[in-house]
Amino acid sequence: MPLPALPVLHRLGHLRPTALLVSTRRMDSSGRIHERALLRELGWEPGDRVDMDTLHGMILIAASATGLQVIDDRGAIKLPTSLRRLCGLECGVPVVLAAVVPEQVMVVHPCATVAQLLADHYTDLLHTEETNTRRACGGQHSDEGTPDKGARS
């Protein structure tokens, strides 16, 4: 029996910012995450079945009539140990959850991954700002804290 295919997250460029909902949670000692608000926005309820897979260090979760996992009575989703290990997720450590409402997918990210993405983004922003400042100043840019090339200590 072939495994069901999870939705592909390639159509995100057109989404309104309100279509991507983000939250943080800690997994309990059994690997469950409780996030009722995102489940409600996705239209998922206790008893609904979901399928999971990993992609680039994140876990993709999608509703599926034949899903192997079930949202429990308290609205929690248990992340299988094998998937948690593949993504470096540990119980008690925060995870970042993103619900892509139009795609009907929830994505679980390790916080360290999101922190690295933000650091890279900030670095790119600062580099772009520095480049734009240099262009506006005619290509010249001086840093007050940097000694002149000819100066001696």
Order of alpha helices (4+ residues) and beta strands (2+ residues): beta-beta-alpha-beta-beta-beta-beta-alpha-beta-beta-alpha
